[in-house]
């Protein structure tokens, strides 16, 4: 990493422990995943699939964004305000609708 990349400590011969910890923290922040920006069309598709699944009582596969990795939940859904409740075999998971990046109908 060069100084031009924002790492001011790289050029120093002596790095204090506090600075080493700060460098590691900065590197972890850079490595975090960013939330994808969904298009209007994709948002409408997700909304349509969710409404169809709720009306017909079908199971869905919900892909949820987290900073580490995407999480896939399969089960029946219901919506309450800005929360999506996914009833899976392992229990009920409550997800913020802003974290939903994909919804697909579960094939029987």
N, CA, C and O atoms as CSV, one atom per row, in Angstrom:
chain,resi,resn,atom,element,x,y,z
A,1,UNK,N,N,0.846,-1.178,0.000
A,1,UNK,CA,C,0.000,0.000,0.000
A,1,UNK,C,C,0.891,1.240,0.000
A,1,UNK,O,O,1.871,1.286,0.743
A,2,UNK,N,N,0.584,2.208,-0.786
A,2,UNK,CA,C,1.377,3.421,-0.894
A,2,UNK,C,C,0.741,4.554,-0.099
A,2,UNK,O,O,-0.405,4.467,0.341
A,3,UNK,N,N,1.514,5.612,0.069
A,3,UNK,CA,C,0.995,6.782,0.779
A,3,UNK,C,C,-0.178,7.372,0.021
A,3,UNK,O,O,-1.120,7.870,0.637
A,4,UNK,N,N,-0.139,7.328,-1.308
A,4,UNK,CA,C,-1.222,7.917,-2.095
A,4,UNK,C,C,-2.551,7.172,-1.901
A,4,UNK,O,O,-3.611,7.708,-2.222
A,5,UNK,N,N,-2.498,5.930,-1.372
A,5,UNK,CA,C,-3.715,5.169,-1.106
A,5,UNK,C,C,-4.358,5.561,0.220
A,5,UNK,O,O,-5.373,4.982,0.605
A,6,UNK,N,N,-3.798,6.510,0.904
A,6,UNK,CA,C,-4.378,6.967,2.160
A,6,UNK,C,C,-3.728,6.351,3.382
A,6,UNK,O,O,-4.177,6.592,4.502
A,7,UNK,N,N,-2.691,5.568,3.196
A,7,UNK,CA,C,-2.009,4.935,4.319
A,7,UNK,C,C,-0.778,5.756,4.663
A,7,UNK,O,O,0.304,5.526,4.123
A,8,UNK,N,N,-0.950,6.717,5.566
A,8,UNK,CA,C,0.139,7.629,5.909
A,8,UNK,C,C,1.231,6.945,6.733
A,8,UNK,O,O,2.335,7.477,6.854
A,9,UNK,N,N,0.934,5.773,7.302
A,9,UNK,CA,C,1.906,5.100,8.163
A,9,UNK,C,C,2.864,4.217,7.379
A,9,UNK,O,O,3.863,3.766,7.940
A,10,UNK,N,N,2.601,3.956,6.121
A,10,UNK,CA,C,3.399,3.036,5.326
A,10,UNK,C,C,4.849,3.493,5.205
A,10,UNK,O,O,5.756,2.661,5.205
A,11,UNK,N,N,5.080,4.784,5.103
A,11,UNK,CA,C,6.428,5.294,4.885
A,11,UNK,C,C,7.258,5.361,6.165
A,11,UNK,O,O,8.465,5.589,6.093
A,12,UNK,N,N,6.658,5.172,7.312
A,12,UNK,CA,C,7.379,5.274,8.577
A,12,UNK,C,C,8.114,3.965,8.883
A,12,UNK,O,O,7.609,2.873,8.624
A,13,UNK,N,N,9.297,4.107,9.431
A,13,UNK,CA,C,10.076,2.915,9.802
A,13,UNK,C,C,9.586,2.359,11.141
A,13,UNK,O,O,9.620,1.148,11.359
A,14,UNK,N,N,9.139,3.223,12.021
A,14,UNK,CA,C,8.694,2.803,13.340
A,14,UNK,C,C,7.190,3.033,13.429
A,14,UNK,O,O,6.715,4.156,13.262
A,15,UNK,N,N,6.448,1.968,13.690
A,15,UNK,CA,C,5.001,2.082,13.789
A,15,UNK,C,C,4.603,1.739,15.227
A,15,UNK,O,O,4.894,0.651,15.723
A,16,UNK,N,N,3.943,2.673,15.873
A,16,UNK,CA,C,3.500,2.465,17.243
A,16,UNK,C,C,2.342,1.473,17.271
A,16,UNK,O,O,1.608,1.360,16.289
A,17,UNK,N,N,2.167,0.753,18.375
A,17,UNK,CA,C,1.066,-0.225,18.474
A,17,UNK,C,C,-0.307,0.402,18.228
A,17,UNK,O,O,-1.177,-0.229,17.627
A,18,UNK,N,N,-0.506,1.648,18.692
A,18,UNK,CA,C,-1.793,2.316,18.467
A,18,UNK,C,C,-2.034,2.527,16.979
A,18,UNK,O,O,-3.151,2.370,16.487
A,19,UNK,N,N,-0.970,2.886,16.275
A,19,UNK,CA,C,-1.083,3.117,14.842
A,19,UNK,C,C,-1.297,1.809,14.088
A,19,UNK,O,O,-2.024,1.770,13.095
A,20,UNK,N,N,-0.662,0.741,14.563
A,20,UNK,CA,C,-0.846,-0.561,13.936
A,20,UNK,C,C,-2.312,-0.990,14.065
A,20,UNK,O,O,-2.891,-1.516,13.115
A,21,UNK,N,N,-2.909,-0.766,15.238
A,21,UNK,CA,C,-4.321,-1.104,15.440
A,21,UNK,C,C,-5.213,-0.243,14.553
A,21,UNK,O,O,-6.198,-0.731,13.999
A,22,UNK,N,N,-4.873,1.031,14.417
A,22,UNK,CA,C,-5.634,1.929,13.555
A,22,UNK,C,C,-5.527,1.502,12.096
A,22,UNK,O,O,-6.514,1.543,11.362
A,23,UNK,N,N,-4.328,1.092,11.672
A,23,UNK,CA,C,-4.150,0.613,10.308
A,23,UNK,C,C,-5.007,-0.623,10.044
A,23,UNK,O,O,-5.608,-0.743,8.977
A,24,UNK,N,N,-5.064,-1.534,11.001
A,24,UNK,CA,C,-5.874,-2.742,10.844
A,24,UNK,C,C,-7.354,-2.394,10.778
A,24,UNK,O,O,-8.098,-2.991,10.000
A,25,UNK,N,N,-7.788,-1.430,11.591
A,25,UNK,CA,C,-9.189,-1.005,11.580
A,25,UNK,C,C,-9.556,-0.364,10.238
A,25,UNK,O,O,-10.622,-0.638,9.687
A,26,UNK,N,N,-8.686,0.474,9.727
A,26,UNK,CA,C,-8.932,1.115,8.429
A,26,UNK,C,C,-9.034,0.060,7.336
A,26,UNK,O,O,-9.898,0.148,6.464
A,27,UNK,N,N,-8.151,-0.942,7.379
A,27,UNK,CA,C,-8.180,-2.009,6.382
A,27,UNK,C,C,-9.476,-2.808,6.468
A,27,UNK,O,O,-10.041,-3.170,5.436
A,28,UNK,N,N,-9.960,-3.093,7.686
A,28,UNK,CA,C,-11.236,-3.818,7.849
A,28,UNK,C,C,-12.395,-3.009,7.299
A,28,UNK,O,O,-13.299,-3.570,6.679
A,29,UNK,N,N,-12.387,-1.694,7.515
A,29,UNK,CA,C,-13.454,-0.835,6.993
A,29,UNK,C,C,-13.462,-0.844,5.464
A,29,UNK,O,O,-14.525,-0.842,4.844
A,30,UNK,N,N,-12.282,-0.854,4.868
A,30,UNK,CA,C,-12.204,-0.877,3.404
A,30,UNK,C,C,-12.708,-2.194,2.824
A,30,UNK,O,O,-13.239,-2.228,1.714
A,31,UNK,N,N,-12.539,-3.273,3.577
A,31,UNK,CA,C,-12.914,-4.601,3.092
A,31,UNK,C,C,-14.413,-4.888,3.224
A,31,UNK,O,O,-14.902,-5.844,2.621
A,32,UNK,N,N,-15.149,-4.092,3.991
A,32,UNK,CA,C,-16.578,-4.330,4.172
A,32,UNK,C,C,-17.309,-4.189,2.851
A,32,UNK,O,O,-16.976,-3.347,2.017
A,33,UNK,N,N,-18.307,-5.030,2.684
A,33,UNK,CA,C,-19.125,-4.967,1.478
A,33,UNK,C,C,-20.074,-3.781,1.568
A,33,UNK,O,O,-20.531,-3.407,2.648
A,34,UNK,N,N,-20.351,-3.220,0.445
A,34,UNK,CA,C,-21.296,-2.107,0.374
A,34,UNK,C,C,-22.651,-2.644,-0.078
A,34,UNK,O,O,-22.725,-3.580,-0.875
A,35,UNK,N,N,-23.717,-2.043,0.438
A,35,UNK,CA,C,-25.073,-2.440,0.078
A,35,UNK,C,C,-25.308,-2.146,-1.401
A,35,UNK,O,O,-25.025,-1.040,-1.860
A,36,UNK,N,N,-25.822,-3.123,-2.153
A,36,UNK,CA,C,-26.076,-2.870,-3.573
A,36,UNK,C,C,-27.241,-1.894,-3.760
A,36,UNK,O,O,-28.180,-1.871,-2.964
A,37,UNK,N,N,-27.168,-1.104,-4.805
A,37,UNK,CA,C,-28.240,-0.170,-5.132
A,37,UNK,C,C,-29.140,-0.865,-6.146
A,37,UNK,O,O,-28.704,-1.191,-7.249
A,38,UNK,N,N,-30.393,-1.090,-5.771
A,38,UNK,CA,C,-31.329,-1.794,-6.635
A,38,UNK,C,C,-32.045,-0.815,-7.558
A,38,UNK,O,O,-32.378,0.302,-7.162
A,39,UNK,N,N,-32.271,-1.240,-8.765
A,39,UNK,CA,C,-32.989,-0.406,-9.727
A,39,UNK,C,C,-34.473,-0.399,-9.381
A,39,UNK,O,O,-34.958,-1.253,-8.639
A,40,UNK,N,N,-35.175,0.571,-9.925
A,40,UNK,CA,C,-36.617,0.672,-9.692
A,40,UNK,C,C,-37.321,-0.585,-10.196
A,40,UNK,O,O,-38.254,-1.077,-9.562
A,41,UNK,N,N,-36.876,-1.092,-11.320
A,41,UNK,CA,C,-37.469,-2.303,-11.889
A,41,UNK,C,C,-37.275,-3.505,-10.964
A,41,UNK,O,O,-38.195,-4.299,-10.767
A,42,UNK,N,N,-36.078,-3.631,-10.402
A,42,UNK,CA,C,-35.782,-4.742,-9.478
A,42,UNK,C,C,-36.623,-4.624,-8.214
A,42,UNK,O,O,-37.124,-5.629,-7.709
A,43,UNK,N,N,-36.782,-3.412,-7.701
A,43,UNK,CA,C,-37.609,-3.205,-6.509
A,43,UNK,C,C,-39.065,-3.583,-6.776
A,43,UNK,O,O,-39.716,-4.185,-5.922
A,44,UNK,N,N,-39.576,-3.233,-7.951
A,44,UNK,CA,C,-40.946,-3.590,-8.306
A,44,UNK,C,C,-41.101,-5.099,-8.435
A,44,UNK,O,O,-42.127,-5.657,-8.046
A,45,UNK,N,N,-40.090,-5.755,-8.979
A,45,UNK,CA,C,-40.120,-7.211,-9.115
A,45,UNK,C,C,-40.163,-7.878,-7.736
A,45,UNK,O,O,-40.919,-8.825,-7.524
A,46,UNK,N,N,-39.354,-7.380,-6.809
A,46,UNK,CA,C,-39.344,-7.920,-5.448
A,46,UNK,C,C,-40.705,-7.709,-4.797
A,46,UNK,O,O,-41.244,-8.626,-4.176
A,47,UNK,N,N,-41.263,-6.510,-4.933
A,47,UNK,CA,C,-42.563,-6.200,-4.345
A,47,UNK,C,C,-43.653,-7.101,-4.925
A,47,UNK,O,O,-44.496,-7.608,-4.186
A,48,UNK,N,N,-43.639,-7.301,-6.239
A,48,UNK,CA,C,-44.644,-8.139,-6.892
A,48,UNK,C,C,-44.539,-9.585,-6.405
A,48,UNK,O,O,-45.555,-10.210,-6.098
A,49,UNK,N,N,-43.325,-10.116,-6.333
A,49,UNK,CA,C,-43.125,-11.493,-5.883
A,49,UNK,C,C,-43.564,-11.668,-4.442
A,49,UNK,O,O,-44.189,-12.671,-4.098
A,50,UNK,N,N,-43.239,-10.692,-3.591
A,50,UNK,CA,C,-43.660,-10.768,-2.187
A,50,UNK,C,C,-45.179,-10.725,-2.055
A,50,UNK,O,O,-45.755,-11.515,-1.306
A,51,UNK,N,N,-45.833,-9.813,-2.773
A,51,UNK,CA,C,-47.287,-9.706,-2.664
A,51,UNK,C,C,-47.966,-10.966,-3.183
A,51,UNK,O,O,-48.955,-11.419,-2.606
A,52,UNK,N,N,-47.450,-11.532,-4.257
A,52,UNK,CA,C,-48.014,-12.770,-4.797
A,52,UNK,C,C,-47.835,-13.920,-3.802
A,52,UNK,O,O,-48.753,-14.716,-3.602
A,53,UNK,N,N,-46.671,-14.009,-3.186
A,53,UNK,CA,C,-46.402,-15.075,-2.219
A,53,UNK,C,C,-47.291,-14.951,-0.987
A,53,UNK,O,O,-47.760,-15.954,-0.449
A,54,UNK,N,N,-47.520,-13.724,-0.545
A,54,UNK,CA,C,-48.369,-13.516,0.639
A,54,UNK,C,C,-49.813,-13.867,0.317
A,54,UNK,O,O,-50.477,-14.530,1.114
A,55,UNK,N,N,-50.315,-13.431,-0.844
A,55,UNK,CA,C,-51.704,-13.704,-1.216
A,55,UNK,C,C,-51.968,-15.193,-1.423
A,55,UNK,O,O,-53.004,-15.708,-1.002
A,56,UNK,N,N,-51.040,-15.876,-2.066
A,56,UNK,CA,C,-51.237,-17.291,-2.372
A,56,UNK,C,C,-50.696,-18.214,-1.291
A,56,UNK,O,O,-50.954,-19.417,-1.327
A,57,UNK,N,N,-49.955,-17.680,-0.339
A,57,UNK,CA,C,-49.395,-18.496,0.736
A,57,UNK,C,C,-48.231,-19.372,0.295
A,57,UNK,O,O,-47.965,-20.406,0.907
A,58,UNK,N,N,-47.543,-18.969,-0.754
A,58,UNK,CA,C,-46.403,-19.741,-1.260
A,58,UNK,C,C,-45.136,-19.429,-0.479
A,58,UNK,O,O,-44.984,-18.349,0.092
A,59,UNK,N,N,-44.234,-20.397,-0.468
A,59,UNK,CA,C,-42.923,-20.194,0.150
A,59,UNK,C,C,-42.021,-19.448,-0.833
A,59,UNK,O,O,-42.165,-19.586,-2.048
A,60,UNK,N,N,-41.110,-18.673,-0.308
A,60,UNK,CA,C,-40.178,-17.915,-1.138
A,60,UNK,C,C,-38.756,-18.107,-0.638
A,60,UNK,O,O,-38.520,-18.576,0.476
A,61,UNK,N,N,-37.814,-17.727,-1.499
A,61,UNK,CA,C,-36.396,-17.708,-1.147
A,61,UNK,C,C,-36.001,-16.234,-1.088
A,61,UNK,O,O,-36.001,-15.555,-2.115
A,62,UNK,N,N,-35.670,-15.738,0.090
A,62,UNK,CA,C,-35.338,-14.328,0.307
A,62,UNK,C,C,-33.828,-14.205,0.488
A,62,UNK,O,O,-33.245,-14.864,1.350
A,63,UNK,N,N,-33.196,-13.358,-0.328
A,63,UNK,CA,C,-31.764,-13.085,-0.203
A,63,UNK,C,C,-31.604,-11.774,0.555
A,63,UNK,O,O,-32.119,-10.738,0.134
A,64,UNK,N,N,-30.884,-11.826,1.679
A,64,UNK,CA,C,-30.727,-10.677,2.576
A,64,UNK,C,C,-29.266,-10.241,2.578
A,64,UNK,O,O,-28.364,-11.065,2.728
A,65,UNK,N,N,-29.037,-8.928,2.409
A,65,UNK,CA,C,-27.688,-8.364,2.439
A,65,UNK,C,C,-27.206,-8.242,3.879
A,65,UNK,O,O,-27.933,-7.759,4.747
A,66,UNK,N,N,-25.979,-8.681,4.126
A,66,UNK,CA,C,-25.279,-8.389,5.381
A,66,UNK,C,C,-23.872,-7.943,4.985
A,66,UNK,O,O,-23.416,-8.290,3.896
A,67,UNK,N,N,-23.174,-7.194,5.823
A,67,UNK,CA,C,-21.838,-6.716,5.461
A,67,UNK,C,C,-20.837,-7.845,5.172
A,67,UNK,O,O,-19.896,-7.647,4.403
A,68,UNK,N,N,-21.029,-9.016,5.773
A,68,UNK,CA,C,-20.096,-10.119,5.568
A,68,UNK,C,C,-20.419,-10.907,4.304
A,68,UNK,O,O,-19.528,-11.182,3.499
A,69,UNK,N,N,-21.709,-11.277,4.121
A,69,UNK,CA,C,-22.124,-12.102,2.985
A,69,UNK,C,C,-23.638,-12.052,2.862
A,69,UNK,O,O,-24.325,-11.595,3.775
A,70,UNK,N,N,-24.159,-12.522,1.730
A,70,UNK,CA,C,-25.607,-12.595,1.559
A,70,UNK,C,C,-26.132,-13.831,2.282
A,70,UNK,O,O,-25.495,-14.884,2.276
A,71,UNK,N,N,-27.302,-13.689,2.906
A,71,UNK,CA,C,-27.940,-14.779,3.626
A,71,UNK,C,C,-29.220,-15.128,2.891
A,71,UNK,O,O,-29.994,-14.240,2.535
A,72,UNK,N,N,-29.450,-16.413,2.661
A,72,UNK,CA,C,-30.649,-16.862,1.964
A,72,UNK,C,C,-31.570,-17.544,2.968
A,72,UNK,O,O,-31.171,-18.486,3.654
A,73,UNK,N,N,-32.811,-17.057,3.046
A,73,UNK,CA,C,-33.829,-17.630,3.930
A,73,UNK,C,C,-34.950,-18.196,3.066
A,73,UNK,O,O,-35.384,-17.555,2.108
A,74,UNK,N,N,-35.416,-19.394,3.403
A,74,UNK,CA,C,-36.508,-20.002,2.648
A,74,UNK,C,C,-37.677,-20.261,3.594
A,74,UNK,O,O,-37.510,-20.857,4.658
A,75,UNK,N,N,-38.861,-19.805,3.190
A,75,UNK,CA,C,-40.040,-20.027,3.997
A,75,UNK,C,C,-41.177,-19.121,3.577
A,75,UNK,O,O,-41.126,-18.471,2.533
A,76,UNK,N,N,-42.209,-19.090,4.414
A,76,UNK,CA,C,-43.368,-18.234,4.153
A,76,UNK,C,C,-43.107,-16.855,4.736
A,76,UNK,O,O,-42.424,-16.720,5.751
A,77,UNK,N,N,-43.657,-15.826,4.084
A,77,UNK,CA,C,-43.365,-14.458,4.493
A,77,UNK,C,C,-44.634,-13.701,4.865
A,77,UNK,O,O,-45.736,-14.031,4.426
A,78,UNK,N,N,-44.440,-12.687,5.681
A,78,UNK,CA,C,-45.474,-11.691,5.967
A,78,UNK,C,C,-44.758,-10.366,6.175
A,78,UNK,O,O,-43.588,-10.326,6.556
A,79,UNK,N,N,-45.479,-9.285,5.918
A,79,UNK,CA,C,-44.878,-7.955,6.022
A,79,UNK,C,C,-45.594,-7.172,7.110
A,79,UNK,O,O,-46.822,-7.178,7.193
A,80,UNK,N,N,-44.811,-6.501,7.938
A,80,UNK,CA,C,-45.353,-5.650,8.995
A,80,UNK,C,C,-44.541,-4.356,8.997
A,80,UNK,O,O,-43.442,-4.305,9.548
A,81,UNK,N,N,-45.087,-3.319,8.381
A,81,UNK,CA,C,-44.370,-2.040,8.295
A,81,UNK,C,C,-43.141,-2.195,7.432
A,81,UNK,O,O,-43.248,-2.553,6.259
A,82,UNK,N,N,-41.957,-1.927,8.003
A,82,UNK,CA,C,-40.700,-2.059,7.264
A,82,UNK,C,C,-39.981,-3.352,7.620
A,82,UNK,O,O,-38.784,-3.496,7.372
A,83,UNK,N,N,-40.724,-4.298,8.207
A,83,UNK,CA,C,-40.142,-5.578,8.590
A,83,UNK,C,C,-40.737,-6.694,7.746
A,83,UNK,O,O,-41.933,-6.707,7.456
A,84,UNK,N,N,-39.894,-7.613,7.367
A,84,UNK,CA,C,-40.311,-8.796,6.645
A,84,UNK,C,C,-40.080,-9.976,7.579
A,84,UNK,O,O,-38.963,-10.204,8.041
A,85,UNK,N,N,-41.131,-10.714,7.848
A,85,UNK,CA,C,-41.020,-11.887,8.726
A,85,UNK,C,C,-40.983,-13.128,7.847
A,85,UNK,O,O,-41.906,-13.391,7.076
A,86,UNK,N,N,-39.901,-13.883,7.978
A,86,UNK,CA,C,-39.736,-15.101,7.195
A,86,UNK,C,C,-39.819,-16.286,8.162
A,86,UNK,O,O,-38.971,-16.442,9.041
A,87,UNK,N,N,-40.854,-17.122,7.989
A,87,UNK,CA,C,-41.040,-18.307,8.833
A,87,UNK,C,C,-40.326,-19.481,8.173
A,87,UNK,O,O,-40.803,-20.023,7.176
A,88,UNK,N,N,-39.192,-19.868,8.727
A,88,UNK,CA,C,-38.412,-20.984,8.197
A,88,UNK,C,C,-38.556,-22.182,9.125
A,88,UNK,O,O,-39.235,-22.108,10.149
A,89,UNK,N,N,-37.915,-23.279,8.761
A,89,UNK,CA,C,-37.933,-24.471,9.608
A,89,UNK,C,C,-37.198,-24.210,10.931
A,89,UNK,O,O,-37.492,-24.846,11.943
A,90,UNK,N,N,-36.251,-23.281,10.917
A,90,UNK,CA,C,-35.471,-22.964,12.115
A,90,UNK,C,C,-36.147,-21.919,13.002
A,90,UNK,O,O,-35.668,-21.646,14.102
A,91,UNK,N,N,-37.249,-21.333,12.541
A,91,UNK,CA,C,-37.940,-20.322,13.324
A,91,UNK,C,C,-38.271,-19.103,12.487
A,91,UNK,O,O,-38.152,-19.118,11.262
A,92,UNK,N,N,-38.691,-18.038,13.174
A,92,UNK,CA,C,-39.079,-16.803,12.494
A,92,UNK,C,C,-37.895,-15.846,12.486
A,92,UNK,O,O,-37.293,-15.569,13.524
A,93,UNK,N,N,-37.574,-15.348,11.299
A,93,UNK,CA,C,-36.499,-14.362,11.136
A,93,UNK,C,C,-37.135,-13.038,10.739
A,93,UNK,O,O,-37.955,-12.988,9.822
A,94,UNK,N,N,-36.757,-11.965,11.432
A,94,UNK,CA,C,-37.265,-10.632,11.122
A,94,UNK,C,C,-36.162,-9.876,10.388
A,94,UNK,O,O,-35.043,-9.735,10.882
A,95,UNK,N,N,-36.511,-9.390,9.187
A,95,UNK,CA,C,-35.539,-8.742,8.310
A,95,UNK,C,C,-36.050,-7.354,7.958
A,95,UNK,O,O,-37.241,-7.182,7.695
A,96,UNK,N,N,-35.171,-6.368,7.951
A,96,UNK,CA,C,-35.516,-5.029,7.474
A,96,UNK,C,C,-35.671,-5.105,5.959
A,96,UNK,O,O,-34.805,-5.658,5.282
A,97,UNK,N,N,-36.753,-4.562,5.418
A,97,UNK,CA,C,-37.004,-4.661,3.976
A,97,UNK,C,C,-35.910,-3.974,3.157
A,97,UNK,O,O,-35.722,-4.313,1.988
A,98,UNK,N,N,-35.189,-3.023,3.737
A,98,UNK,CA,C,-34.099,-2.368,3.007
A,98,UNK,C,C,-32.925,-3.298,2.777
A,98,UNK,O,O,-32.100,-3.046,1.899
A,99,UNK,N,N,-32.836,-4.393,3.567
A,99,UNK,CA,C,-31.750,-5.354,3.423
A,99,UNK,C,C,-32.063,-6.459,2.427
A,99,UNK,O,O,-31.186,-7.259,2.104
A,100,UNK,N,N,-33.294,-6.520,1.934
A,100,UNK,CA,C,-33.681,-7.556,0.977
A,100,UNK,C,C,-33.140,-7.179,-0.402
A,100,UNK,O,O,-33.427,-6.097,-0.914
A,101,UNK,N,N,-32.358,-8.078,-0.995
A,101,UNK,CA,C,-31.797,-7.811,-2.326
A,101,UNK,C,C,-32.383,-8.736,-3.390
A,101,UNK,O,O,-32.135,-8.547,-4.581
A,102,UNK,N,N,-33.157,-9.732,-2.967
A,102,UNK,CA,C,-33.758,-10.622,-3.946
A,102,UNK,C,C,-34.837,-11.486,-3.327
A,102,UNK,O,O,-34.740,-11.876,-2.163
A,103,UNK,N,N,-35.872,-11.785,-4.113
A,103,UNK,CA,C,-36.951,-12.680,-3.685
A,103,UNK,C,C,-37.327,-13.545,-4.876
A,103,UNK,O,O,-37.559,-13.041,-5.975
A,104,UNK,N,N,-37.384,-14.853,-4.648
A,104,UNK,CA,C,-37.790,-15.783,-5.696
A,104,UNK,C,C,-38.831,-16.725,-5.132
A,104,UNK,O,O,-38.769,-17.099,-3.961
A,105,UNK,N,N,-39.793,-17.113,-5.964
A,105,UNK,CA,C,-40.777,-18.110,-5.559
A,105,UNK,C,C,-40.077,-19.449,-5.389
A,105,UNK,O,O,-39.250,-19.827,-6.219
A,106,UNK,N,N,-40.398,-20.159,-4.334
A,106,UNK,CA,C,-39.827,-21.475,-4.083
A,106,UNK,C,C,-40.579,-22.492,-4.928
A,106,UNK,O,O,-41.808,-22.552,-4.899
A,107,UNK,N,N,-39.842,-23.279,-5.671
A,107,UNK,CA,C,-40.470,-24.286,-6.523
A,107,UNK,C,C,-40.764,-25.530,-5.718
A,107,UNK,O,O,-39.906,-26.020,-4.984
A,108,UNK,N,N,-41.972,-26.042,-5.853
A,108,UNK,CA,C,-42.359,-27.220,-5.083
A,108,UNK,C,C,-41.978,-28.496,-5.776
A,108,UNK,O,O,-42.235,-29.582,-5.257
